[in-house]
Amino acid sequence: MFGWFTACCPCDPAAKEWIERRLGWLSRQFPSNVFTDRPLILPTPEFFPEPCQPTKESAKALLDRICGFMGVSTNRVMLKLQRDSQKTLLVNDRGDFVPLQAAGTYLRVHKRYVITVDADALYHPADLTTTMAHELAHARLLGEGRTRYGRYDSEILTDLTACFLGFAIYLANSPRVWKSDFTKWPGTEYNKPEYMTPPMYGYMLAHLAWFQGQKKPSWARYLAPCVINDFRDATRFLFKTEDSTFRPDRLATRPLGERSEWCP
């Protein structure tokens, strides 16, 4: 019974190591981030003062606002809507409809970024926000030459980048996490998801709570049931063990030794 109270990381060892290493890499790529001076974006009027209407004009205004939060020039971004009357939908265990097709796509055309989203998402502002943040993270990574197409961790790195630039609450609450296919983390027998999972989001957000020195940060009330328990477990783990190679400067109380650079 005492094991119930043991502080355990909700991620498997391969996912834990990947998150820590990639957080370190992202901190070098984006010195301005949620661990430094960027806000954690919340679903409140403070960040989104205008209600989102199911129109392209409203969606473009939302995209422009997200561009501002993520450091992307609005002049370089074009929004396209796609409609597919034949698409197949599944239902997850929360009763949410989950499309089999991608919720959005990113494409660089000359010097512009073309973000395409499912027109049905116009009726679901939170999901639309999540999709736009994910696709703009592609722009920050691929469009700015920070990484390349075809890497084994391309989509999960894109998720983590969107989180790192402020949209962790939105992505953690997104149905996208229910659609992951699994391969293997390189050199291990652990399953690697295509997109980040609730334990991975929980562990990333726990680092932010740890950095802020708050076991129960006020922003945690915006987390959905699908991720809140993983976040709490991860937060308890970090505060108790400090077992992470990604350590904010003010928490770095002991040397970490040499770490090899992991180039994307």
C-alpha positions in Angstrom: 0.0 0.0 0.0 2.9 2.3 0.6 3.7 2.2 -3.1 0.7 4.3 -3.8 2.5 7.3 -2.3 5.8 6.8 -4.2 6.8 9.7 -6.4 7.0 8.2 -9.9 7.5 9.8 -13.3 4.4 9.1 -15.5 6.6 8.7 -18.6 8.5 5.6 -19.5 12.3 6.0 -19.4 12.7 6.7 -23.1 10.0 9.4 -23.2 11.4 10.9 -20.0 14.9 11.2 -21.5 13.6 12.6 -24.8 11.5 15.3 -23.1 14.5 16.4 -21.0 16.9 16.5 -23.9 14.5 18.2 -26.2 13.6 20.8 -23.6 17.3 21.5 -23.4 17.7 21.8 -27.2 14.6 24.0 -27.4 16.0 26.3 -24.8 19.0 26.9 -27.0 16.9 27.4 -30.1 14.3 29.7 -28.4 15.8 31.7 -25.6 12.4 33.4 -25.2 10.0 30.7 -23.9 7.6 29.8 -21.1 10.5 29.1 -18.8 11.9 32.7 -19.4 9.6 35.4 -20.5 6.8 34.0 -22.6 3.4 33.6 -21.0 1.6 30.3 -20.7 -1.4 30.8 -22.9 -4.7 30.2 -21.1 -8.3 29.9 -22.5 -9.2 33.3 -21.0 -10.3 36.7 -22.3 -6.9 38.0 -21.3 -5.4 36.1 -24.2 -8.4 35.8 -26.5 -10.6 38.9 -25.9 -12.6 38.4 -29.1 -15.1 35.4 -29.4 -14.2 33.1 -32.3 -16.9 32.9 -34.9 -17.2 30.0 -37.4 -15.9 32.1 -40.3 -12.6 32.3 -42.2 -12.2 35.9 -41.2 -12.5 35.1 -37.5 -10.2 32.1 -37.9 -7.6 34.3 -39.6 -7.8 36.8 -36.8 -7.2 33.9 -34.4 -4.3 32.7 -36.4 -2.8 36.2 -36.4 -3.1 36.3 -32.6 -1.4 32.9 -32.2 1.3 34.1 -34.6 2.0 37.0 -32.2 2.3 34.6 -29.3 4.6 32.3 -31.1 6.9 34.8 -32.8 5.8 34.2 -36.4 5.2 37.2 -38.8 1.6 37.3 -39.9 2.7 38.6 -43.3 4.3 35.2 -44.0 1.3 33.1 -43.1 -1.6 32.1 -45.3 -4.7 30.3 -44.0 -6.6 27.8 -46.1 -9.7 25.8 -45.2 -10.4 22.3 -46.4 -13.7 20.5 -46.5 -14.0 16.7 -46.8 -17.5 15.4 -46.7 -16.2 11.8 -46.9 -14.0 11.9 -43.9 -14.3 9.2 -41.2 -14.7 10.0 -37.6 -14.1 8.0 -34.4 -15.2 8.7 -30.9 -12.7 8.6 -28.0 -13.6 7.5 -24.4 -14.6 11.1 -23.6 -17.2 11.1 -26.3 -15.2 13.5 -28.5 -15.2 13.0 -32.3 -11.7 12.2 -33.5 -11.0 12.5 -37.2 -8.6 10.0 -38.8 -7.2 12.6 -41.1 -4.8 15.3 -40.0 -6.5 18.3 -38.3 -4.2 20.6 -40.1 -1.2 20.7 -42.4 1.9 23.0 -42.9 3.5 23.8 -46.2 6.2 26.3 -47.1 5.7 27.9 -50.5 8.6 30.1 -51.4 8.9 32.4 -48.4 5.3 31.9 -47.1 3.8 29.4 -44.7 0.5 27.9 -45.8 -1.5 26.6 -42.9 -4.5 24.4 -43.9 -7.1 23.5 -41.3 -10.3 21.4 -41.4 -13.3 23.7 -41.9 -15.2 21.8 -39.2 -12.7 23.0 -36.6 -14.2 26.5 -37.0 -17.0 25.3 -34.7 -14.5 24.2 -32.1 -12.2 27.1 -31.1 -10.1 25.2 -28.6 -9.2 22.5 -31.1 -8.7 25.1 -33.8 -6.3 27.0 -31.6 -4.4 23.7 -30.8 -4.1 22.9 -34.5 -2.9 26.3 -35.5 -0.3 26.3 -32.7 1.0 22.9 -33.8 1.3 24.0 -37.5 3.0 27.3 -36.6 5.5 25.2 -34.5 6.3 23.5 -37.8 7.0 26.9 -39.2 9.4 27.7 -36.4 11.2 24.4 -36.8 11.1 23.5 -40.5 10.4 26.9 -42.0 13.3 28.5 -40.1 15.7 25.6 -40.8 16.0 24.3 -37.2 15.2 20.8 -38.1 14.3 18.7 -41.2 11.5 16.6 -42.6 11.4 12.9 -41.9 13.0 12.7 -38.4 11.6 10.0 -36.2 10.5 12.6 -33.6 9.1 15.2 -36.1 5.5 15.4 -34.8 6.2 15.0 -31.1 9.0 17.6 -31.4 6.5 19.9 -33.1 4.0 19.4 -30.2 6.7 20.1 -27.6 7.8 23.2 -29.5 4.2 24.6 -29.4 4.2 23.8 -25.7 7.5 25.5 -25.1 6.3 28.6 -26.9 3.2 28.9 -24.7 0.5 26.5 -25.8 1.0 23.6 -23.5 -2.4 23.9 -21.9 -4.1 23.7 -25.2 -2.1 20.8 -26.6 -2.4 18.8 -23.4 -6.2 19.1 -23.5 -6.4 18.3 -27.2 -8.0 15.2 -28.7 -4.8 14.9 -30.9 -3.3 12.8 -28.2 -5.8 10.1 -28.8 -4.8 9.5 -32.4 -1.2 8.5 -31.9 0.3 5.5 -33.8 3.1 3.7 -32.1 6.6 2.7 -33.3 9.6 2.2 -31.0 12.0 4.7 -29.4 15.3 4.2 -31.2 17.4 1.5 -29.5 14.6 0.6 -27.0 11.6 -1.6 -26.7 9.4 1.3 -25.5 6.6 2.5 -27.7 7.1 5.9 -29.3 3.8 7.8 -30.1 3.4 9.9 -33.2 2.1 12.7 -31.1 2.7 13.6 -27.4 0.6 11.7 -24.9 -0.9 12.8 -21.6 2.0 11.5 -19.5 4.4 13.4 -21.8 2.4 16.7 -21.5 2.1 16.2 -17.8 5.9 15.8 -17.4 6.6 18.8 -19.6 4.2 21.0 -17.6 5.5 19.6 -14.3 8.9 21.1 -15.3 7.2 24.5 -15.6 5.6 24.1 -12.1 8.9 23.0 -10.7 10.7 26.0 -12.3 8.0 28.3 -10.8 8.4 26.7 -7.4 4.6 25.9 -7.3 3.3 22.4 -6.5 -0.2 23.6 -7.3 0.1 26.4 -9.8 -3.0 28.4 -10.5 -2.9 27.5 -14.2 -3.4 23.8 -13.4 -7.1 24.4 -13.0 -7.3 24.7 -16.8 -6.0 21.2 -17.4 -8.5 18.6 -18.6 -9.1 15.3 -16.7 -7.2 13.4 -19.3 -3.9 15.0 -18.2 -4.3 16.4 -14.7 -3.4 13.2 -12.9 -0.2 12.7 -15.0 0.7 16.4 -14.3 0.2 15.9 -10.5 2.3 12.7 -10.5 5.0 14.3 -12.5 5.0 17.4 -10.3 5.3 15.3 -7.2 8.1 13.3 -8.8 10.2 16.4 -9.7 9.7 18.2 -6.4 10.7 15.1 -4.5 13.5 13.7 -6.6 14.8 16.6 -8.8 15.6 13.8 -11.2 15.8 15.7 -14.5 18.6 16.7 -16.8 16.6 19.8 -17.8 17.1 22.1 -14.9 16.3 25.8 -14.8 19.4 27.8 -13.7 18.0 28.7 -10.3 17.4 25.0 -9.6 20.8 23.8 -10.8 22.2 23.1 -7.3 24.6 20.3 -8.4 26.7 19.6 -11.5 25.1 17.4 -14.1 28.3 16.2 -15.7 28.9 16.2 -19.4 26.0 15.6 -21.8 26.4 14.9 -25.5 24.7 17.4 -27.8 21.8 15.9 -29.6 21.6 17.5 -33.0 18.2 17.4 -34.9 
